[in-house]
Amino acid sequence: MDAVLKTVGKKLERKSQDELVRPSRAEAEAAVRTLLAWTGDDPDREGLLDTPKRVVKAYEQLFGGYFEDPKAHLERTFEDVGGYQDIVMVRGIPFHSHCEHHMLPFIGTAHIAYYPAEGVVGLSKLARVVDIFSKRLQTQENLTAQIASAIDDELAPRGLAVMMEAEHQCMTMRGVQKPGVSTITTQFTGVFQDEPAEQAKFMSLVRGTGL
C-alpha cells in the first residue's frame, strides 16, 4: 500500500502552479485494489477481480467534467427571437455530483432563469453547463457559483438566477444519517439581485405558482 501511495504521490507533482500530472490508468486501478483490501475484502476473489477496471471506467464518466469547457457551449446565441425580452427559465434540470469531502453523491435538480440582453442561448446548453460542473468534485455552494459565473460571463444577461436543490449522501449514509433532508443554494445577478420582486417571480416559477 505504501509503495502505491508513494508512486501516486510522485505523479501528483505539479508541472506548474495550476497543472497536475495525471496518474496512469494502471495506477488508478491499483489504488482501487488498495481500497478494496483496506475494507477487509479480497481483491482477488471472483466478484472483485474486474472491479478496479469498472471503477476507473465509471470515474471517467462521473468526473468527465474536468475535461470539458462549459463556456464552449455558451458561445453561440440566437438574436432572432421576435423581440422577446422577458424571462427565460429552464426548470427541473436533474443533476448528480460528488461531495469533495467524502466523495459521496449528492443528487438533485437545478433551476436557471435569465433576462436576455442581446440574444438567447440554446436551452440544452444550460443543462450542459450544469452537467459539466456537476461532473467534478464539488460542494453545492461552489457548484452553484460556478454555473452562475459561467453563464453570466458569457451571456452578460440583464439578470441571472440559479437555484439548486439536492440531497447529500454524506448526510444520509454516514455521519448524522438524516435521509430526506434537502439543501438549497441560490445565486443572483443583475435585476434578480437588485429587485426583490424579480427574486419572488423566480421563486414562484420554480414552485410552479407563477404566471
N, C-alpha and C positions, 0 to 999 in steps of 0.2 A: 504493500500500500504506500509506504513512504517513497519508494522508488517512482511509482506512478505520479504521486503528487509533486515530486521534485521535477519530473520531466514536464508536466503540465505547467508548473510554475515558471520554468525557463521559457516555455513557449509564450507565456503571457507577458513577457518583457515588451516594453513599448518600443516600436520603431521610432515614434515621435511622441510629442506630448498628447496627441489625440488619437493615435492609432495603435491597436493591439495586434500582436501576431496571433493568428487563429490556430489553435491546436489541430492536428490532423484528425481524420475520421477514426483511425485506429486508436489514437489516444483518447478520443471521446468515448469509444466503445469500452476501452479498458477502464475508464473512470466509472462507467455504469456497472461493470463487473465488480469493481471495488465496493460500490454502494450495495449491490446485491449481497455480497459476502458480509458486509458490515451489518445488514439487517438480521443476519443469522441464518440465511438460506444458502443453498449450494448453487453457485452459478453454473456448475457443470451438469446439473440434473436436466432431464429431457425438456421439461417445460420452460427452462430458463436459458437454454443454450443459445437461442437466437434473440433473446430479449435485448441485449446491448445493441444489436443492429436495428431492432424495431424502435427502440427508444430514440436512438440518434436520428433515424428517419422521421420519426414523429416530431422531434425537436426542429428539424428543418422546416416543417410546416408550421408548427406552433410559434416559432420565433423568426419566421421569414421576413418580418417587417424590418429587420436590421439591414436588409439588402434591397430595399425599395425606397424611392424618394417620393414622399407624399405630394410634394409640390408639383411633380411632373404631371399629376392627374388634374391639377387645377389650372394649368396654363391656358387651355382652350376655353373660351367663353363665347356665348351667343348673345348678340346685341339685338337681333330681330325678334323682339318679344311683344310687339304691338303696343309699345308704350307702357308696359306693366312695370310698376314701381312699388308695389305693396310687398308684404311679407311673403317669403318663400320658406316653407318648412318641410323637412324630411323627418318624420316621426317614427319612433319604434325601430331604430336600426339595431339588430341584435349584434352583440359582440362578446368575445371571451378573451381574457388576458390572464397574465400570471403575476401574482404579487412578487415584487423583487425581494421581499424579506424572507418568505418561506417557499417561494416557487410553487405555490398552490394557486389554482384557478380562481378568478372572480368573473362572474358571468352576469350580463345584464343587457340593457338597451340604452341607446344614445338618441338624443333628440337635437336637431340642429335647425336653426332658423336664421335668416338674414334678410336685410333690405338691400336689394341690388343697387349698385352705383351706376356702372356703365354697361353691365351685361350680367347674364346668369351663367352658371356652370351646370353641366350635366348632372342630374340628380344622383346617378350612380356614383359619381366621382366623390361626393360627400361620404357615401358609405365606404368607398375605397380608402379614404383618408382615415376613417375610424379603424378599419381593418389593419392598415399598415402600422399605425401607432400601437394598436392593441397587441399585435404580434411581437411584442418586446417585453422585457421585464419591466414592470411598472408599479407605480402607486396610482390609485384612481385620480387623485388630485393632479398629479403630473400629466397623466393621460388626458384629462380634460383640458388642461392648459395648453398642451402640445397641439391638440386638434384645433382649438380656437386660434392659436397663434398662426398655424399654417394657413388656415382659411382666411384669416384677417389679413395676413401679409400678402397673399396672392390676389385675393378678390377686392381688397380695400372696400368692403361694403359700408353702407351708411350705418349699419349696426349688425351685430352678430350675437347670437345666443346659443350656448351649448349646455346641455343638461345630460348627465349620465346617472343611471340608477343600476346598482349591481349588488349581488350577494357574494360575499367573500368566503371562500372555503377555509381560509386560515382562521375564520371566526366560527365556522360550523363544524369543521372536522377536528380541530385542535383548540388548545387554549380555553377560551371561555365557552366554546361549544354551544352557540346560540343560533340554531337554524332559523331561517325566515327573516333575519334582520337585513334590511337593505340600506345601502349607503348612497346618498345623493350628493352630487357635486355640480356646480354651475360655473360658467364663465360668461361675462357680458362685455361687449364693447359698443361704442357709438351710442345710438339712440336707446339701445336696451340698457346701457349702463347709466345714461343720463336721465331717462324718463321712466319713473316707476310704473306709469300706465302701460308702457310697452313691455316691461317685465311681466306685468299682470296678464297682458294679452297673450304673451308667450306661454305662460304657465297654464292659462285656460285652454289653449290649443293643445298643449301636451296632454292635459287631462281629458280632452275631448269635450269641453264645455264651452269653447269659444266659437265665434261666428255663428 
